[in-house]
Amino acid sequence: MIRAYKFLLRPTARQAVALGEMLRDHCSLYNGALQERRDAYRHVSKTSVTYGDQSAQLKQIRAFDPERQGRWSFSSQQATLRRLDKAFQAFFRRVKAGETPGYPRFKGVGHFDTVTFPKDGDGCRWDATPHDARVRVRLQGVGHIRVHQHRPVRGRVKTISVKREGTRWYVVLACGEVPAEELPPTGAIVGVDMGVTHFLTASDGEHVANPRFLEAMADELAEAQRHLATFPKRTRQRTKRHRAAARKVAKLHAKIRRQRLDFHHKTARALVTDHDVIAHERLNTAGMTKTPAPQADPDTPGGFLPNGAAAKAGLNRSILDAGWAQFLGILANKAESAGRLVVPVDARNTSRTCPECGHVAKENRVTQARFQCTACGFAANADHVGATNVLNRAGLALCDVA
């Protein structure tokens, strides 16, 4: 199996400057390649530029600019060009599918945060100083950077990526041939219902509280954002106070993101440790958090009718703060590594179906927290009913597969 390991880097001041220059030059290469594709297509000949054409130019580019483009790994620059090529492939796929195309955009220096080295040993080297007690990664043009390795790396290192998050630097290792660490069987099966009042409710009646990390830091974040809004949005050179205000907002968002990720990992680990089979709803969070379409007022030209967008915005914020999609992805990865089974089931009417008689009605959901069947009178917690129905549907799905 394939697994990614992410470790904090401890660069020196000089190495941090070199890492920033590496991102800047790869960003320049990306934008230059994008401009070439745009200009070629806008020409009367409608020329199409491919990845192979642009990769073949790298040798001349590096010779022409040895102090910038010539400093860095050739293979990492090829990976940057492949990144652009994948963006165009996704663009054309969306055009053919009739979706919103989203033409590839130019990247600002502050929004180009990752450089990938496709092969360990080609421009980079993991554990470059095995004789040293400290683990280091060597990057061409930067040197040997100390790594805060908090857990062992298993398998074979295939690709190495360097990523910037705020003022921190990370190295991400993609490893193949990682052995599975199967847990002993427990014989337990559980269904989970995701929510915003409770983060999840299990079919055995256990509730996991929703920590609401964004809501907990909303006041502090709002104050920092108001301070940042006092500075001009578009300026050639930010002042020292402007940069400090932007760093504070980014730091708060990063803290919320790390808290949420830590909570998801611990919750998923607890589920995987205690159960052999875990069933959950198949959720489309992108569709669930879509903004309601505006409704034109036929009696008022240029006017619009109320569409509940303000109330929906609060629900969308709560769903995104819970991070269901990220949690379910982590749960699937941990279950695969532990030899557990995760079963996604259809989420429709799980909270409106009576687990006793099977009656389905919108009126069964009396309130957000209470369920009472209008046919047989069965009453229970609404989230517990949803988790029970998820478990029942998972059983039917497993029977169909068998």
N, C-alpha and C positions, 0 to 999 in steps of 0.2 A: 504494500500500500504506500501511498504518497502522503507525506506530512510536512508541514512548514514549521520552522522554529524561528522565533523572533527574539533577538537579544539587543540590549542597550549597548551602544558604543560609548567609549570614554576617550574621545579625541583630544589631543592637545590643542592649544589656541591656534597654532600654525596649521594643524591638520584640519581643524574646523573651517578655516579660511579656504583651504584647498578643496574640501568637500563642497563648499558653497560655489567655488569656481567650477567644479566638475558639473554640478547641476546647471549652472548658468550656461556653460558651453553646450551641454546636451540639449538644453531648452532652445538655444540658438540654432542648433542643427535641426531640431524638430520643426521649428517655425520656418527655417529656410527651405526645408523639403516640402512643407505644406504650401509655401508660396510658389515654389516651382510647379507643383501640380495644378494649382489654381491658374497660374499664368499660361501653362500649356493647354489647359482645356478652354480658356477664354480666347485663345488664338483661333484664327479662322480655320486652321487645319483640325481643330478639336483633338489635339494630340493627347494620348493617354500615357502618363508616366507611371511605371511600375516600381515595385521595390527593387527588382534586379537592376533597373536603370540607375536608381539613386545609390544603391550599394556599390555599383561599379565606379561611381564618382568619388568615393571616400578617399581613395589613394591620392587623387589630385587635391582634394580639399585639405587633407592632412599635410601635404607637401607645401601648399600655398600658405597655410596658417599653422606653422609648427609650434608656436608658443601657446596656442589655445587648443584647437582641435587635434593637433599632433601630440598633445600631452597624454591623451586618454586612450583607453583600450579600444582597439579596432572592433572587437566583437561587441563591446558595450554600445558603440555607436551603431553597429548593425541592429542591435536589439531596439534602439530608439527608433530607427527607420521602420522596423517591423511593427512597432507600436503604432506608428502613423498609418502603416498599411492596413493593420487590423481595424483602425478607426474608419478608414474608407470602405473596407469590406462590410463593416456593420452598417455604414451609411447606405450603400447600395442595396443591402439586404432589406433594410427598412423601406427604401423606395419601392422595391418590388412587392413587398408585402402590403403596401398602402398605408404604412404607419407614418408618424411624424418623422421626417428624415433626420434632422439634426446634423447639419453639415459640420465636419471637424473644424474646431476653432484653434486659433493661435493661443499659445500658452504664455501667460505672464510668468516672470521669474519666480514670483511667490506662489505659483500654482503648479509648478513642475517639481515634484518632490521625490521622484524615484528614478534610479539608474539601475539597470539589470545587467548582470554579467552571465551570459548563457552557460558557461562551463567553468567549473572549479579548476583553477590552474591557468586559465586564459585571461590574463589581465587582473586576476584576483587569486587569492589563495586563503582558504579557511584553515585555521590553526597553523599559521605560517611559521610559528616558533615553537615546535613541540618540545624543545629542550628547556623552554621557559615555563615557570609555574603559572604565569598569566597567559590566558588564551588571547591570541591576536589574529586579526584578519589583515592581509596585505592587499592594498589596492594600488594599481598602477597610477603614478602621478601623485599619490597621497602618502603612501608608506604603510608601516605596520601600526594598526590602530588597536588599542586595548579593548577587549570585549568583556562585558559583564555577563558571563555565561552562568545562568541560574539552574540549568538542568542539562543532563547529558544529551548529545545528539546521536540518534540511532539511524542506521541505514547509510546510504551513499549520497553525499552532497552533489546535487545536479546543477542547480543554479543559485547564484548569490545576488541579492538585491540590497542596495543601500537606500534607506528611506529617511526623509526628514519630517518630523512632526513637531511643529513649533520651533523651539530651540533645542530639541533633542534629536539625536541621530540613532538609527536602528539598522541592524543587519538582519535580513530575512533569508533563511536557508530553505530551499525546496529540496527535500530528500526523498529518494526513491528506495525501494526494497526495505521499507521499515517493517520490522516484524510486528504482528498484532500482539497485543497484551490482553488476552482473553481472561475475563473474570469467571469465577466459579458460578454455575447456574443457581438461581434462587427459586425458580418455579413461579415467580410472581408476574402478573400481567396488569398493566394500568392504562387507563385512558386519561388524557389531560385536556382541559378546556381552558383556552387562553382568554384573558380578560384585562380590563383596566382597573376595576375595583380591587380584584385580586389578580396578581400576575398570572397565576395558574391555579386551577382546582383539580385535584386528582379524583378518580372514580371511587377511591376509598374514603372520600370526604375531607381530605387534608387540603388546607388552603395555604398557598405561598403568597405572602404579602407583596404588594407592588411598592418598591422603594421610592419611585417617582424622583429620580435624581435631578431631572431638569427642573421640576417644580420646587424642589428643596433649595436650589440655588438660583431661582428665578429673580429674586430681588437683587442679589449681588450682580447677576449677569445683566439685568436691565440697567442698573446704575453704571456699569462699565460700558455698556453699549451707548447709553445717553452721552457719556463723556466722549466716546469715540466719534459720535455724530456731530460734535461741535467743530471738528476739523473738516477741511474740504475733502470731498470724496475723490476728486481728480486733481492730482498735483504732481509735478515732475519730481519734487524732492520733499519727502516727509521730514518734519522737524523731529527733534529728539523726543518731545512730549507726545507727538502724534504716533511715533513708533512704539513708545511705551504703552499708550492707550490700546493700540492694536494688539500688542503682545499680551496684555492683560485679558482681553476678550478671548483671544485664542487659547490662553492658558486655562481659563474657566471651562471652555468647551472641551478641551482635552481632558480635564479632570473628570467632567461628567461622562465622557466617552469611556475613560478607563474604569470608572466605577461601574458603569453599566456592563462592560465586558467582563469584569471580575465577577459580578453577580450572575451573569449568564453562565459562565464556566462552572461556578460552584453549584448552581441549581441543576445544570445538566449532568454534572458528575454525580450528584446525589440520586437523580432518577436512574441513571445508567447502573450505578452500583447496586440499587435495591430491586431492579426489575429486569426480567429477561425480554419482555416485549413491551414497547411503549407506543401507544396510539395517540395521535394528535390530529387536529383539524388541518386540512389543506387550505391555507389562508393566502389570499391575494392582497397583501398589504398595500401594494401600489394602487390597486383599484379601490380599496376601502378608504384610502386617505385622499382620494381625488376631490378637488374642489367642485362644488355643484355648479352646473352650467347656468349662466345668467338667463332670466326669463324676461323677455321684453313686455312692456305694458302696452296693450293695444290701444288704450284710451289716451295715453300720453306719449307723443312722439319723442323718442330719445330717452324715455324713462324705463325703469325696470321694476318688476314686482319682487317682493321679498322671496328669497329662495333658501333661507336658512343657512347661509354661508357662515355667519358669525358663530352660530351654535356648532356647525360642523367643524369649524376651525379648532374649537376647543377639544372636540373628540379626536380629530386628526393629531393634535399635539400630544394627547395622552397615548394614542396608539404608537406614534413614533418614539415617544419617550420610553415606552415599554420595550420596544425593539424586538418584536416577535420574530421577524424574519432572521435576524442575527442569531437569536436564541435557538430557533429550530435548525439552523445550519450547524451550529456548534453541537447540538444534541445528536444530529445525524452523524457527524464526524466522530464523536466520542463513542457512540454506539457501534460504529463499524470497527473501531479499534478494539473495543472490549468484547466483540463477538455477540452483541445484542441486536435485536430486530426493532426497527422503527417503522410504524405503519401509518402513513397519512391517509385520512379518510375524507369523504365529502363533508363539507362543513354546513351544508344547507339544512336548516330546520333542526339542528341538534338541540337548540334551546327551546324549541316549540313542540317537540315530540314527547309524548308521555311514555316513559319507560315501562309502565305497567300495562297499559292497554293499546299503545301505539297510536293514539289519537293525535293528529297534527292540526294545530290552530294557533293563530297569532294571539288569541285571547288567553291561551294557556300561560303566557308570560305576563303575570299580573303586574309586577314591577321589575326593576332591574335585578333585584335580589330574590324575588319569590316566584315560584312556579306552582300553579294549581290547575290540574286538568279539568276542563269543562265537561268532560264526558264521564269520568269515573271518580273525580274528586281527589285524586292523588295530589299531595302537596309536599314540596321539598324546596331546598335551596336551588335556585335556577342554574347556578354554575355547576353544582353537583349533578343535576339532571343532564346538563350538556356533556359533562365528562363521562357519565354512565352511557349515554347514547353513542359517544365516540368509541367507547370500549365495545359496545354491542356491534357497531358497524365494523370495527376491526376484526372481530370474531367471524363475521360473515365473509369479510374479504379473505381471511386466512383459510376459511373452509373452501371458498371458490378456487384459491390457488392450489390447495391440496387435492 
